[in-house]
Amino acid sequence: MDHADRPQKTKRRPPRPLDPARLEELALAYVARFATTAGKLRTYLQRKLRERGWVGDEMEDGNEDAPPRPDLEALIERFAAHGYVDDAGYARMRSADLLRRGYGARRVSQQLMQAGIAEEVRADVAPEEAERRAAALALARKRRFGPFGLHKALAGEEAHRQREKQLAAMVRAGHDFDHARRVLDAATPDELAQWVAEAREDSQS
């Protein structure tokens, strides 16, 4: 094929800079698609502004027709007032999900902090003792730790090494050392179920 006959690739046009209407459209589409937080929405909009720019940036300084720089905080506050962004609701949902998957309180708090959840909100949704125990039990069952192990009984140094590895894994998952040790030292799964039940009874008394 002759060079002149080759189809020419069309150059992709750069995206249009954002203006107030387009910025709000992006924000609405984001909160409609994702359960999110004020911090996540802020990060998303800041990234879009870096990628696409702001329409007023192309105009000369002092141009009265140039729209002012966007007030992201005002937009986010307005979205929160309408319930489009709910940090407390997100924190409760995310915390419950992580606990069900076997993560401990420390990892839950870290995940919420990374999502931009304020310290006081993280404190409000912090798991109670029964939830902490149930999460430790969930991880042990999932990873076949402690009494859930299906392997043949180990002894001596080999058993010690395995216990230390499991203990480290539980601590990395965010569990308290005492909870991790209690799980690994249990003789049977029923013993751990009773341990969780006792904490639930105490919380209801």
Number of C-alpha atoms within 10 A of each C-alpha: 5 5 7 7 7 8 7 8 6 6 6 6 6 8 9 11 18 20 19 14 9 12 18 16 11 15 19 14 10 17 17 12 8 11 16 20 24 21 17 20 22 16 14 14 17 13 12 15 17 10 13 13 17 22 17 18 14 10 13 10 9 7 9 9 9 16 14 13 12 15 9 15 11 10 15 19 14 13 19 15 11 10 11 20 24 16 24 17 16 17 27 17 13 18 24 18 13 16 22 17 14 24 25 29 24 16 18 24 21 13 17 21 16 11 20 18 21 15 11 10 16 21 10 11 18 19 21 12 15 18 19 23 28 23 26 31 27 17 23 23 16 12 15 14 23 24 18 18 12 9 7 6 7 10 10 7 9 9 11 12 12 15 17 13 11 20 22 14 16 26 20 15 19 21 26 18 14 10 19 26 18 16 26 21 14 15 12 13 16 11 13 22 13 11 18 20 15 13 17 17 10 10 11 6 5
